[in-house]
Amino acid sequence: MIITLIFIALMIISYFIGCFSTARVLTKSYKSMNIYKIGSGHPDTQNIYYHVDKTLGIMTGILDVGKVFFFLVLLKFLLTNTYLESLIPSLKRISSIDHFLILGFLMIVGHCLPLTHRFKGGRGIFTYIGFVIFFTPWSMIMVAILAFLVFIIFNQIRFAQYMIVLLPPFVNFFFIQSPLFPDFSHIAIIGRMFIAAILMGIINYFVSKKLGEI
């Protein structure tokens, strides 16, 4: 029972940490700007990059990547800590890859649909990058480089975003037997990454609908 309560508490914490808007805080700190009244009015890296300051936009993206990645790293350290396991022997029951997937994705949900900001969040692309890097870093790094080149050469930011969401599971599948990339060797994680990509697409559909783009 206590393990279930701990995991529920972690789910709630994950969601509300995801709700923390890096874009909103940075623009507020930068000449007291309100991101909701700038450019597209969307609290995300893209809006800051194009309508506030490019350096600030890049910084926002980096912080959004780190927000999820380092939180999951910290959770993994705490949940697999031998001292904590000695105090709560059943703690390892909530340290499986499925539990981390749930907690990480709840951070993305919080970022895109934050209760603290009336569900007006960002698209969560950089948050999603941090999420995928935690589980399969090489695939996300490869796709991120390709997406960056597409953005730089063709100035197609939306297509680059689609690449980041959809391609990592396919890259995982392509390299599954490669000894060079051991994190691709688990067929189970590939299936879960496909599910995460689909859910990410669904969330972005609702975000786009709130913006009137659909």
VOTIPA-105883 format. One record per residue (C-alpha): residue number from 1; residue in one letter; chain; x, z, y. Coordinates in pm, 1 decimal. Example, Ala and Ser with C-alpha at 12.3 -4.5 7.8 and 13.67 -1.06 7.14 Angstrom:
<rs>
+-----+----+----+----------+----------+----------+
!   i ! aa ! ch !        u !        w !        v !
+-----+----+----+----------+----------+----------+
!   1 !  A !  A !   1230.0 !    780.0 !   -450.0 !
!   2 !  S !  A !   1367.0 !    714.0 !   -106.0 !
+-----+----+----+----------+----------+----------+
</rs>
This chain:
<rs>
+-----+----+----+----------+----------+----------+
!   i ! aa ! ch !        u !        w !        v !
+-----+----+----+----------+----------+----------+
!   1 !  M !  A !      0.0 !      0.0 !      0.0 !
!   2 !  I !  A !    278.1 !     92.4 !    244.4 !
!   3 !  I !  A !    453.6 !   -239.1 !    178.5 !
!   4 !  T !  A !    134.9 !   -429.2 !    262.1 !
!   5 !  L !  A !     99.6 !   -234.5 !    586.9 !
!   6 !  I !  A !    465.1 !   -299.8 !    674.8 !
!   7 !  F !  A !    419.9 !   -672.8 !    620.6 !
!   8 !  I !  A !     99.2 !   -681.8 !    826.6 !
!   9 !  A !  A !    286.1 !   -500.6 !   1105.2 !
!  10 !  L !  A !    568.4 !   -755.0 !   1081.8 !
!  11 !  M !  A !    315.3 !  -1039.4 !   1103.2 !
!  12 !  I !  A !    167.9 !   -894.2 !   1421.6 !
!  13 !  I !  A !    515.1 !   -834.7 !   1569.4 !
!  14 !  S !  A !    622.7 !  -1189.5 !   1481.0 !
!  15 !  Y !  A !    319.0 !  -1341.1 !   1649.0 !
!  16 !  F !  A !    362.4 !  -1142.5 !   1971.3 !
!  17 !  I !  A !    736.0 !  -1212.1 !   1992.0 !
!  18 !  G !  A !    639.0 !  -1577.1 !   1961.0 !
!  19 !  C !  A !    398.6 !  -1522.9 !   2252.2 !
!  20 !  F !  A !    692.9 !  -1433.3 !   2475.1 !
!  21 !  S !  A !    717.2 !  -1740.3 !   2700.6 !
!  22 !  T !  A !   1078.2 !  -1821.9 !   2780.9 !
!  23 !  A !  A !    961.2 !  -2104.9 !   3006.3 !
!  24 !  R !  A !    734.8 !  -1875.0 !   3205.0 !
!  25 !  V !  A !    999.2 !  -1602.8 !   3249.6 !
!  26 !  L !  A !   1280.3 !  -1840.9 !   3349.2 !
!  27 !  T !  A !   1072.2 !  -2031.8 !   3603.5 !
!  28 !  K !  A !    940.3 !  -1704.5 !   3743.8 !
!  29 !  S !  A !   1298.4 !  -1585.1 !   3783.8 !
!  30 !  Y !  A !   1394.8 !  -1919.6 !   3941.1 !
!  31 !  K !  A !   1261.4 !  -1904.2 !   4297.5 !
!  32 !  S !  A !    947.4 !  -1722.3 !   4174.5 !
!  33 !  M !  A !    792.0 !  -2042.9 !   4040.2 !
!  34 !  N !  A !    470.6 !  -2045.3 !   3837.6 !
!  35 !  I !  A !    516.1 !  -2291.5 !   3550.8 !
!  36 !  Y !  A !    139.4 !  -2337.0 !   3524.2 !
!  37 !  K !  A !    136.5 !  -2488.8 !   3873.2 !
!  38 !  I !  A !    435.5 !  -2719.0 !   3827.6 !
!  39 !  G !  A !    433.4 !  -3072.9 !   3695.6 !
!  40 !  S !  A !    208.7 !  -3098.1 !   3391.3 !
!  41 !  G !  A !    128.4 !  -2726.0 !   3416.9 !
!  42 !  H !  A !    251.4 !  -2690.1 !   3060.6 !
!  43 !  P !  A !    482.0 !  -2392.6 !   2986.5 !
!  44 !  D !  A !    742.0 !  -2581.5 !   2785.2 !
!  45 !  T !  A !   1096.3 !  -2713.5 !   2798.1 !
!  46 !  Q !  A !    985.6 !  -3068.6 !   2876.9 !
!  47 !  N !  A !    797.9 !  -2964.3 !   3190.1 !
!  48 !  I !  A !   1088.8 !  -2754.4 !   3316.7 !
!  49 !  Y !  A !   1342.7 !  -3028.3 !   3239.7 !
!  50 !  Y !  A !   1152.1 !  -3295.8 !   3432.4 !
!  51 !  H !  A !    989.8 !  -3098.1 !   3712.6 !
!  52 !  V !  A !   1202.9 !  -2789.1 !   3778.7 !
!  53 !  D !  A !   1567.6 !  -2816.8 !   3679.8 !
!  54 !  K !  A !   1741.2 !  -2998.5 !   3392.8 !
!  55 !  T !  A !   1990.3 !  -2717.6 !   3327.0 !
!  56 !  L !  A !   1709.2 !  -2462.5 !   3325.1 !
!  57 !  G !  A !   1516.2 !  -2684.9 !   3083.7 !
!  58 !  I !  A !   1810.9 !  -2703.3 !   2845.0 !
!  59 !  M !  A !   1854.5 !  -2326.3 !   2866.8 !
!  60 !  T !  A !   1484.9 !  -2277.2 !   2787.3 !
!  61 !  G !  A !   1514.9 !  -2496.3 !   2478.4 !
!  62 !  I !  A !   1823.2 !  -2309.5 !   2354.0 !
!  63 !  L !  A !   1654.0 !  -1971.6 !   2402.3 !
!  64 !  D !  A !   1341.5 !  -2092.3 !   2219.6 !
!  65 !  V !  A !   1555.9 !  -2203.0 !   1923.9 !
!  66 !  G !  A !   1734.9 !  -1867.6 !   1918.0 !
!  67 !  K !  A !   1413.6 !  -1668.9 !   1955.7 !
!  68 !  V !  A !   1295.2 !  -1760.3 !   1607.6 !
!  69 !  F !  A !   1628.5 !  -1806.9 !   1433.1 !
!  70 !  F !  A !   1785.6 !  -1475.9 !   1531.2 !
!  71 !  F !  A !   1463.6 !  -1282.1 !   1476.5 !
!  72 !  L !  A !   1449.4 !  -1411.5 !   1117.6 !
!  73 !  V !  A !   1820.0 !  -1335.6 !   1070.6 !
!  74 !  L !  A !   1759.5 !   -979.5 !   1192.2 !
!  75 !  L !  A !   1458.5 !   -942.0 !    962.7 !
!  76 !  K !  A !   1657.3 !  -1066.7 !    665.3 !
!  77 !  F !  A !   1933.5 !   -818.5 !    741.7 !
!  78 !  L !  A !   1688.6 !   -528.1 !    772.5 !
!  79 !  L !  A !   1474.3 !   -614.5 !    470.6 !
!  80 !  T !  A !   1773.7 !   -664.0 !    241.7 !
!  81 !  N !  A !   1969.9 !   -368.2 !    374.4 !
!  82 !  T !  A !   2075.0 !   -146.5 !     85.0 !
!  83 !  Y !  A !   2018.4 !    173.8 !    282.4 !
!  84 !  L !  A !   1660.2 !     80.5 !    372.8 !
!  85 !  E !  A !   1598.9 !    -33.1 !     14.4 !
!  86 !  S !  A !   1709.6 !    308.0 !   -108.0 !
!  87 !  L !  A !   1450.0 !    467.2 !    121.9 !
!  88 !  I !  A !   1175.9 !    217.1 !     34.6 !
!  89 !  P !  A !   1263.1 !     67.5 !   -306.8 !
!  90 !  S !  A !    979.7 !   -186.2 !   -296.2 !
!  91 !  L !  A !   1092.7 !   -327.7 !     39.5 !
!  92 !  K !  A !   1249.8 !   -630.0 !   -128.0 !
!  93 !  R !  A !    898.2 !   -743.6 !   -227.2 !
!  94 !  I !  A !    847.5 !   -869.5 !    130.7 !
!  95 !  S !  A !   1191.4 !  -1030.7 !    163.7 !
!  96 !  S !  A !   1113.9 !  -1347.4 !    -32.4 !
!  97 !  I !  A !   1140.9 !  -1692.6 !    122.7 !
!  98 !  D !  A !    759.6 !  -1716.6 !    136.4 !
!  99 !  H !  A !    737.5 !  -1399.5 !    343.3 !
! 100 !  F !  A !    999.1 !  -1529.3 !    587.9 !
! 101 !  L !  A !    815.0 !  -1861.4 !    610.9 !
! 102 !  I !  A !    494.6 !  -1681.8 !    705.8 !
! 103 !  L !  A !    665.1 !  -1459.6 !    963.7 !
! 104 !  G !  A !    861.2 !  -1747.6 !   1114.6 !
! 105 !  F !  A !    559.5 !  -1972.2 !   1140.2 !
! 106 !  L !  A !    356.4 !  -1697.3 !   1304.1 !
! 107 !  M !  A !    616.9 !  -1699.9 !   1580.2 !
! 108 !  I !  A !    549.4 !  -2071.8 !   1629.0 !
! 109 !  V !  A !    174.4 !  -2003.6 !   1642.3 !
! 110 !  G !  A !    236.5 !  -1733.5 !   1901.4 !
! 111 !  H !  A !    449.1 !  -1970.1 !   2107.3 !
! 112 !  C !  A !    192.9 !  -2252.8 !   2100.1 !
! 113 !  L !  A !   -122.6 !  -2041.1 !   2120.6 !
! 114 !  P !  A !    -26.7 !  -1713.0 !   2290.0 !
! 115 !  L !  A !   -303.0 !  -1456.0 !   2317.9 !
! 116 !  T !  A !   -109.3 !  -1298.7 !   2606.1 !
! 117 !  H !  A !   -141.1 !  -1616.7 !   2817.5 !
! 118 !  R !  A !   -497.4 !  -1719.0 !   2729.0 !
! 119 !  F !  A !   -367.7 !  -1944.7 !   2449.2 !
! 120 !  K !  A !   -184.9 !  -2165.9 !   2699.9 !
! 121 !  G !  A !    148.8 !  -2213.6 !   2529.5 !
! 122 !  G !  A !    415.7 !  -2477.6 !   2479.9 !
! 123 !  R !  A !    437.8 !  -2742.7 !   2211.3 !
! 124 !  G !  A !    679.8 !  -2525.1 !   2015.8 !
! 125 !  I !  A !    926.2 !  -2803.2 !   1930.7 !
! 126 !  F !  A !   1238.3 !  -2596.4 !   1998.0 !
! 127 !  T !  A !   1079.4 !  -2291.9 !   1837.2 !
! 128 !  Y !  A !   1015.7 !  -2510.8 !   1532.0 !
! 129 !  I !  A !   1381.6 !  -2621.0 !   1534.3 !
! 130 !  G !  A !   1493.2 !  -2256.5 !   1513.9 !
! 131 !  F !  A !   1242.2 !  -2198.7 !   1232.8 !
! 132 !  V !  A !   1367.4 !  -2491.3 !   1021.5 !
! 133 !  I !  A !   1736.0 !  -2417.6 !   1088.8 !
! 134 !  F !  A !   1693.3 !  -2074.6 !    931.2 !
! 135 !  F !  A !   1578.2 !  -2227.9 !    601.0 !
! 136 !  T !  A !   1747.1 !  -2569.5 !    582.0 !
! 137 !  P !  A !   2001.5 !  -2598.2 !    864.3 !
! 138 !  W !  A !   2165.5 !  -2927.5 !    769.6 !
! 139 !  S !  A !   1845.0 !  -3129.5 !    764.5 !
! 140 !  M !  A !   1740.1 !  -2999.0 !   1104.7 !
! 141 !  I !  A !   2084.6 !  -3060.3 !   1255.2 !
! 142 !  M !  A !   2083.2 !  -3420.2 !   1129.5 !
! 143 !  V !  A !   1732.8 !  -3488.8 !   1258.1 !
! 144 !  A !  A !   1800.2 !  -3315.2 !   1590.8 !
! 145 !  I !  A !   2103.3 !  -3539.5 !   1650.2 !
! 146 !  L !  A !   1899.1 !  -3851.8 !   1569.4 !
! 147 !  A !  A !   1614.1 !  -3734.5 !   1791.3 !
! 148 !  F !  A !   1858.1 !  -3665.4 !   2074.6 !
! 149 !  L !  A !   1998.2 !  -4019.2 !   2046.0 !
! 150 !  V !  A !   1645.3 !  -4164.5 !   2050.9 !
! 151 !  F !  A !   1572.3 !  -3964.2 !   2365.9 !
! 152 !  I !  A !   1899.6 !  -4061.1 !   2539.6 !
! 153 !  I !  A !   1901.5 !  -4430.7 !   2444.0 !
! 154 !  F !  A !   1531.0 !  -4515.9 !   2453.3 !
! 155 !  N !  A !   1394.8 !  -4229.4 !   2668.6 !
! 156 !  Q !  A !   1126.0 !  -4168.2 !   2405.4 !
! 157 !  I !  A !   1078.5 !  -3793.7 !   2417.6 !
! 158 !  R !  A !    743.8 !  -3789.2 !   2236.0 !
! 159 !  F !  A !    877.7 !  -4000.6 !   1948.3 !
! 160 !  A !  A !   1182.8 !  -3770.7 !   1931.9 !
! 161 !  Q !  A !    946.9 !  -3473.5 !   1902.7 !
! 162 !  Y !  A !    762.0 !  -3641.5 !   1614.3 !
! 163 !  M !  A !   1095.4 !  -3697.9 !   1441.1 !
! 164 !  I !  A !   1188.0 !  -3330.5 !   1472.3 !
! 165 !  V !  A !    858.6 !  -3218.4 !   1320.5 !
! 166 !  L !  A !    819.7 !  -3474.5 !   1041.7 !
! 167 !  L !  A !   1165.8 !  -3582.8 !    924.3 !
! 168 !  P !  A !   1342.4 !  -3262.2 !    802.9 !
! 169 !  P !  A !   1142.9 !  -3238.9 !    473.7 !
! 170 !  F !  A !   1220.5 !  -3605.6 !    397.3 !
! 171 !  V !  A !   1591.6 !  -3547.8 !    466.6 !
! 172 !  N !  A !   1579.7 !  -3246.6 !    233.6 !
! 173 !  F !  A !   1422.6 !  -3458.5 !    -39.3 !
! 174 !  F !  A !   1674.4 !  -3742.2 !      4.4 !
! 175 !  F !  A !   1975.1 !  -3512.1 !    -30.9 !
! 176 !  I !  A !   1829.3 !  -3280.8 !   -296.0 !
! 177 !  Q !  A !   2097.7 !  -3362.0 !   -554.7 !
! 178 !  S !  A !   2388.7 !  -3371.3 !   -310.4 !
! 179 !  P !  A !   2656.5 !  -3103.2 !   -371.7 !
! 180 !  L !  A !   2753.8 !  -3135.1 !     -6.2 !
! 181 !  F !  A !   2430.2 !  -2972.9 !    109.6 !
! 182 !  P !  A !   2346.2 !  -2679.8 !   -120.9 !
! 183 !  D !  A !   2052.0 !  -2570.5 !     95.6 !
! 184 !  F !  A !   1870.3 !  -2889.6 !    -12.2 !
! 185 !  S !  A !   1886.4 !  -2796.0 !   -380.7 !
! 186 !  H !  A !   1563.8 !  -2594.8 !   -394.6 !
! 187 !  I !  A !   1261.7 !  -2815.9 !   -459.3 !
! 188 !  A !  A !   1031.5 !  -2526.1 !   -367.6 !
! 189 !  I !  A !   1158.6 !  -2509.9 !     -8.9 !
! 190 !  I !  A !   1105.3 !  -2885.1 !     31.7 !
! 191 !  G !  A !    735.7 !  -2851.7 !    -50.5 !
! 192 !  R !  A !    701.4 !  -2560.1 !    186.2 !
! 193 !  M !  A !    874.5 !  -2752.5 !    465.9 !
! 194 !  F !  A !    624.5 !  -3036.2 !    418.7 !
! 195 !  I !  A !    340.8 !  -2784.3 !    456.9 !
! 196 !  A !  A !    506.3 !  -2637.5 !    768.3 !
! 197 !  A !  A !    538.3 !  -2987.6 !    919.7 !
! 198 !  I !  A !    169.3 !  -3059.0 !    856.7 !
! 199 !  L !  A !     65.4 !  -2725.2 !   1008.5 !
! 200 !  M !  A !    290.1 !  -2791.3 !   1306.8 !
! 201 !  G !  A !    114.9 !  -3123.9 !   1357.7 !
! 202 !  I !  A !   -224.3 !  -2954.1 !   1347.0 !
! 203 !  I !  A !   -118.6 !  -2693.1 !   1603.6 !
! 204 !  N !  A !     14.1 !  -2963.0 !   1835.8 !
! 205 !  Y !  A !   -316.3 !  -3146.7 !   1802.8 !
! 206 !  F !  A !   -497.0 !  -2843.6 !   1943.6 !
! 207 !  V !  A !   -233.0 !  -2798.1 !   2217.2 !
! 208 !  S !  A !   -272.2 !  -3163.8 !   2319.0 !
! 209 !  K !  A !   -648.9 !  -3127.6 !   2313.4 !
! 210 !  K !  A !   -630.7 !  -2827.6 !   2548.6 !
! 211 !  L !  A !   -418.6 !  -3039.1 !   2783.2 !
! 212 !  G !  A !   -675.2 !  -3319.1 !   2777.4 !
! 213 !  E !  A !   -432.0 !  -3563.6 !   2616.8 !
! 214 !  I !  A !   -674.0 !  -3629.0 !   2328.9 !
+-----+----+----+----------+----------+----------+
</rs>
